[in-house]
């Protein structure tokens, strides 16, 4: 069993893992990003990890630069022996990595060396993979290149979105970290296989190209559901599409809305996709049935024109 543990995490993905660690041992300090502007009203908002820590009376530090000498001294003063990192959002430099005797271990949302980098879940969905997983590895100076402590696979459902797959992987991570925390003598192994890289998603990548095959467009919508949303134009304005429900054998012009009820069937390069939700600028996400009833969209409309 480990003690004198620090936890580094920021996003909602990290919270179940933190809860699991807290079930196993005391956490001396929880380190997270500083509050950022978020939401329509651009309010200063703490990270989900910070909100959880404050709610539960835990020792939390919101740190702008964890490689700062003053912060590293704080870790040493707390006698931190092991650090767990989950969806934290800062690069950890050697000066920081060397400050903790047993090292920093990352809970990464892929089967390394596949999808090293910032966006492993979205990249996996874009590629339409049938399997992904969680890897716990010791952080070194490379980009997700460190030795592996534990790894476990997870099947990807054909309708999984970024949100649903993130939740499944987060729960798998919380289960795997419990095994890690209870196995201080675990042997580390080299990563095995050809590496691939999951670079940060660009704004351009969220735009739907309707002359692509239905399966590729479906994967794109899944990858960006619920954020940042897949984008396309309709009647001269940019809208977002969510809720991929599968592929239909119906055929039509790329981007053409072939049928609307509660969902919409939209033509692609080969077949068509079934999607359930749309968001107009400055409006809430709504079903296609609501959009049709509100006279915002009709059968025969053309996305991307």
Backbone torsions as a table, in degrees:
resi	resn	phi	psi	omega
1	UNK	NA	132.4	178.6
2	UNK	-84.2	149.5	168.2
3	UNK	-137.1	179.6	-175.3
4	UNK	52.8	57.6	-174.0
5	UNK	-103.5	141.4	169.3
6	UNK	-114.6	146.8	178.5
7	UNK	-119.7	128.4	177.4
8	UNK	-114.6	115.8	179.8
9	UNK	-165.3	158.6	-177.7
10	UNK	-134.6	-48.6	-169.5
11	UNK	-82.0	171.6	176.6
12	UNK	-57.5	-33.3	179.0
13	UNK	-55.1	-32.6	-174.4
14	UNK	-79.9	-20.7	-171.2
15	UNK	-63.5	-48.7	178.2
16	UNK	-59.5	-34.8	177.9
17	UNK	-65.8	-42.9	177.1
18	UNK	-60.8	-43.8	178.7
19	UNK	-58.3	-42.3	-179.3
20	UNK	-64.6	-40.3	178.0
21	UNK	-64.5	-41.2	179.9
22	UNK	-63.5	-26.9	175.5
23	UNK	-72.2	-20.8	-175.3
24	UNK	-99.4	-33.5	-173.8
25	UNK	-160.2	166.4	171.8
26	UNK	-73.6	144.8	174.2
27	UNK	-111.2	118.1	-174.0
28	UNK	-68.2	-37.3	-180.0
29	UNK	-152.5	141.6	174.5
30	UNK	-110.5	122.8	-175.2
31	UNK	-111.0	131.7	-178.0
32	UNK	-144.6	171.3	178.7
33	UNK	-70.8	158.6	176.2
34	UNK	-69.7	158.0	178.0
35	UNK	-58.9	144.5	179.1
36	UNK	-124.9	161.3	174.3
37	UNK	-70.6	133.1	-177.8
38	UNK	-151.0	160.3	177.1
39	UNK	80.3	173.1	-178.5
40	UNK	-62.3	-32.8	-177.5
41	UNK	-88.4	1.0	177.3
42	UNK	53.0	50.1	178.0
43	UNK	-87.2	147.4	176.5
44	UNK	-68.6	117.3	-170.3
45	UNK	-126.0	128.6	176.4
46	UNK	-70.1	160.1	177.3
47	UNK	-67.7	158.4	174.9
48	UNK	-56.7	-36.1	177.5
49	UNK	-65.0	-43.3	178.5
50	UNK	-62.3	-43.4	179.7
51	UNK	-61.2	-42.9	178.5
52	UNK	-63.8	-44.7	-177.9
53	UNK	-63.5	-45.4	179.8
54	UNK	-64.1	-41.3	-179.4
55	UNK	-61.0	-32.7	-176.0
56	UNK	-102.9	12.6	174.4
57	UNK	66.3	32.4	-177.7
58	UNK	-94.1	157.7	179.3
59	UNK	-76.6	108.3	-176.2
60	UNK	-123.4	140.9	174.4
61	UNK	-122.9	127.0	174.7
62	UNK	-96.4	111.3	-167.3
63	UNK	-120.8	128.8	179.8
64	UNK	-78.4	-34.5	-179.2
65	UNK	-142.5	104.7	-176.7
66	UNK	-75.7	-9.5	178.1
67	UNK	-88.6	1.5	179.3
68	UNK	-68.1	140.0	-177.1
69	UNK	-59.9	-36.7	179.4
70	UNK	-63.2	-41.1	178.9
71	UNK	-68.5	-41.5	179.3
72	UNK	-60.5	-37.5	176.7
73	UNK	-62.9	-36.9	177.8
74	UNK	-61.3	-43.3	177.5
75	UNK	-60.3	-42.8	-179.6
76	UNK	-66.6	-39.5	179.1
77	UNK	-64.9	-30.3	177.6
78	UNK	-82.7	-3.0	-179.3
79	UNK	58.6	40.1	179.4
80	UNK	-65.4	127.1	-178.1
81	UNK	-104.5	-24.7	-176.4
82	UNK	-147.9	139.4	177.1
83	UNK	-125.2	134.6	175.9
84	UNK	-108.5	131.3	-176.2
85	UNK	-120.4	128.0	179.7
86	UNK	-141.2	115.5	175.1
87	UNK	44.6	55.4	-173.7
88	UNK	-85.7	-52.6	174.5
89	UNK	105.7	10.4	173.6
90	UNK	-131.5	150.2	174.2
91	UNK	-77.7	131.6	-180.0
92	UNK	-98.2	117.2	-175.4
93	UNK	-86.2	160.2	-178.5
94	UNK	-52.5	-36.5	-178.7
95	UNK	-61.0	-33.5	176.6
96	UNK	-78.0	-45.9	-177.8
97	UNK	-58.3	-36.4	-177.3
98	UNK	-77.9	-6.9	-174.6
99	UNK	-85.7	-10.7	-176.8
100	UNK	-116.1	117.3	-169.8
101	UNK	-54.7	-45.3	-177.3
102	UNK	-90.5	-2.2	172.3
103	UNK	92.4	178.0	178.0
104	UNK	-105.8	129.5	178.0
105	UNK	-118.0	132.1	-176.5
106	UNK	-105.0	137.7	172.3
107	UNK	-98.2	104.0	-170.2
108	UNK	-109.5	138.0	-173.0
109	UNK	-87.9	55.8	171.2
110	UNK	-163.8	171.3	174.8
111	UNK	-94.5	89.9	-176.5
112	UNK	-60.2	143.3	15.2
113	UNK	-88.7	12.4	176.1
114	UNK	-73.1	138.4	174.1
115	UNK	59.3	49.8	167.4
116	UNK	-68.0	142.0	174.9
117	UNK	120.7	-163.1	-164.7
118	UNK	-80.1	-25.8	-170.5
119	UNK	-131.6	57.7	-174.4
120	UNK	-66.5	-35.6	-177.9
121	UNK	-70.9	-46.8	-179.7
122	UNK	-65.3	-41.0	179.4
123	UNK	-65.2	-38.9	177.9
124	UNK	-62.8	-42.1	178.5
125	UNK	-67.3	-40.6	177.5
126	UNK	-59.2	-35.7	-179.8
127	UNK	-82.5	-7.9	178.2
128	UNK	68.6	33.2	-178.4
129	UNK	-66.4	152.6	178.7
130	UNK	-97.5	-9.5	-177.9
131	UNK	-149.7	139.8	172.5
132	UNK	-142.7	-151.7	179.7
133	UNK	167.1	-164.6	-180.0
134	UNK	-122.6	137.3	172.4
135	UNK	-123.6	129.6	169.6
136	UNK	-103.3	119.7	-175.9
137	UNK	-137.9	158.0	177.9
138	UNK	-83.2	125.3	-177.3
139	UNK	-71.0	132.0	172.9
140	UNK	-123.0	-160.2	-174.2
141	UNK	-77.7	-14.5	-179.7
142	UNK	-86.6	-180.0	178.0
143	UNK	-88.3	97.0	178.9
144	UNK	55.9	41.1	-175.7
145	UNK	-105.4	-0.7	-170.6
146	UNK	-71.2	170.8	-178.7
147	UNK	-69.6	144.7	-173.4
148	UNK	-89.6	132.9	173.1
149	UNK	-93.5	-52.3	-178.7
150	UNK	-142.9	152.3	178.2
151	UNK	-150.1	140.7	177.0
152	UNK	-145.6	138.9	-176.4
153	UNK	-84.8	158.5	175.4
154	UNK	-144.6	129.7	175.4
155	UNK	-72.3	140.3	178.3
156	UNK	-100.7	123.9	176.8
157	UNK	-72.3	142.6	-179.2
158	UNK	-59.1	-20.3	179.4
159	UNK	-107.2	7.4	175.9
160	UNK	-58.4	139.1	173.2
161	UNK	-108.8	177.0	175.1
162	UNK	-55.3	-42.7	-178.6
163	UNK	-65.6	-49.7	-175.2
164	UNK	-69.0	-39.7	179.6
165	UNK	-70.2	-36.6	176.0
166	UNK	-59.7	-43.9	-179.4
167	UNK	-63.5	-44.3	179.6
168	UNK	-62.5	-43.9	-178.7
169	UNK	-69.3	-35.8	177.4
170	UNK	-63.0	-42.2	178.1
171	UNK	-67.2	-38.2	175.6
172	UNK	-63.7	-40.9	177.0
173	UNK	-61.4	-38.9	179.7
174	UNK	-66.9	-34.3	176.7
175	UNK	-70.5	-42.5	-176.7
176	UNK	-70.5	-35.0	-179.3
177	UNK	-67.5	-29.8	177.0
178	UNK	-62.9	-43.7	177.1
179	UNK	-61.6	-41.2	-179.5
180	UNK	-63.2	-45.8	-176.7
181	UNK	-65.8	-26.0	-179.0
182	UNK	-92.3	2.9	-176.3
183	UNK	-130.1	68.0	-175.3
184	UNK	-65.1	-16.1	-179.4
185	UNK	-100.6	16.5	-176.4
186	UNK	-59.9	139.8	179.8
187	UNK	-84.9	136.0	179.3
188	UNK	-91.9	141.8	-178.2
189	UNK	-124.5	151.2	175.4
190	UNK	-65.3	149.1	172.3
191	UNK	-65.8	146.2	-174.2
192	UNK	-128.1	121.9	177.9
193	UNK	124.8	178.0	-179.6
194	UNK	-82.7	128.8	-179.3
195	UNK	-75.3	150.7	168.8
196	UNK	-134.4	165.1	-169.8
197	UNK	-127.7	138.4	-177.0
198	UNK	-114.3	76.9	-177.7
199	UNK	-68.7	161.3	179.7
200	UNK	-56.0	141.2	-179.3
201	UNK	-71.9	132.5	176.5
202	UNK	-94.3	157.6	179.0
203	UNK	-60.1	-37.3	-178.9
204	UNK	-61.7	-33.7	-177.6
205	UNK	-68.6	-17.8	-178.6
206	UNK	-83.0	-5.7	-179.3
207	UNK	-84.7	128.5	-177.5
208	UNK	-78.6	131.3	173.4
209	UNK	-105.3	105.1	-168.9
210	UNK	-72.1	-12.0	176.5
211	UNK	-86.2	11.6	174.0
212	UNK	-90.3	160.7	176.5
213	UNK	-60.8	153.3	-177.4
214	UNK	-58.0	-40.7	-177.8
215	UNK	-62.7	-40.1	-179.5
216	UNK	-67.5	-41.0	178.9
217	UNK	-67.7	-40.5	177.1
218	UNK	-59.7	-42.6	178.3
219	UNK	-62.8	-37.7	179.4
220	UNK	-64.7	-44.2	179.8
221	UNK	-64.1	-40.9	177.9
222	UNK	-61.5	-42.7	-174.8
223	UNK	-65.6	-28.4	-175.6
224	UNK	-112.1	22.7	178.5
225	UNK	-108.3	111.9	19.5
226	UNK	-103.5	-5.7	179.4
227	UNK	-139.9	143.6	2.0
228	UNK	-84.7	1.2	-176.4
229	UNK	92.6	140.7	175.9
230	UNK	-83.4	137.6	-170.7
231	UNK	-114.6	147.5	172.7
232	UNK	-156.3	166.5	178.3
233	UNK	-97.1	151.5	174.8
234	UNK	-148.2	118.3	-179.1
235	UNK	53.3	39.1	173.8
236	UNK	85.4	1.2	177.4
237	UNK	-125.4	155.5	-177.4
238	UNK	-84.5	128.7	176.4
239	UNK	-123.2	164.2	176.6
240	UNK	-116.7	145.5	-178.8
241	UNK	-119.6	141.5	-178.2
242	UNK	-140.2	168.6	170.1
243	UNK	75.5	57.0	175.0
244	UNK	-65.4	128.7	-176.0
245	UNK	-117.5	-0.6	177.4
246	UNK	134.2	-175.0	-177.9
247	UNK	-111.0	135.6	176.9
248	UNK	-107.3	151.0	178.4
249	UNK	-81.2	-4.6	177.1
250	UNK	-61.1	148.2	-179.9
251	UNK	-126.3	147.4	177.6
252	UNK	-168.3	-171.7	177.3
253	UNK	-65.9	144.6	175.9
254	UNK	-56.6	124.9	-179.9
255	UNK	89.5	-5.0	-178.1
256	UNK	-79.3	132.4	175.2
257	UNK	-80.5	106.8	-172.9
258	UNK	-83.7	-28.1	-177.6
259	UNK	-160.0	142.7	175.9
260	UNK	-132.2	132.1	161.0
261	UNK	-136.6	-117.9	171.9
262	UNK	-73.4	-21.8	177.3
263	UNK	-121.3	176.6	178.1
264	UNK	-129.5	145.3	173.4
265	UNK	-109.9	123.3	-172.1
266	UNK	-123.9	130.3	-178.4
267	UNK	-67.8	145.4	176.8
268	UNK	-127.9	-165.5	-177.6
269	UNK	-63.8	-37.9	-178.7
270	UNK	-112.0	-70.0	179.7
271	UNK	-107.6	-136.7	179.7
272	UNK	-146.6	161.7	178.2
273	UNK	-111.6	153.1	174.3
274	UNK	-106.7	124.6	178.9
275	UNK	-131.9	154.9	-170.7
276	UNK	-111.1	-20.4	-170.8
277	UNK	-138.4	153.2	180.0
278	UNK	-141.4	149.9	176.0
279	UNK	-131.2	120.4	176.0
280	UNK	-86.9	159.5	-177.2
281	UNK	-54.0	130.5	177.4
282	UNK	63.3	19.5	178.4
283	UNK	-119.2	165.5	176.3
284	UNK	-75.9	163.1	173.5
285	UNK	-70.0	134.3	-178.7
286	UNK	-137.3	161.5	175.6
287	UNK	-73.3	161.1	176.8
288	UNK	-66.5	-28.8	175.1
289	UNK	-62.6	-43.5	177.3
290	UNK	-64.1	-42.2	-179.8
291	UNK	-63.3	-38.8	179.0
292	UNK	-69.2	-42.7	179.4
293	UNK	-65.4	-29.4	178.0
294	UNK	-86.8	9.2	177.8
295	UNK	59.9	30.6	178.4
296	UNK	-91.6	-15.8	-174.4
297	UNK	-158.0	148.9	179.2
298	UNK	-138.0	160.1	173.9
299	UNK	-62.2	135.6	-176.3
300	UNK	99.8	-14.0	175.8
301	UNK	-61.3	156.9	-174.7
302	UNK	-124.1	116.5	173.0
303	UNK	-76.6	145.6	172.9
304	UNK	79.8	6.0	-178.4
305	UNK	-82.6	NA	NA
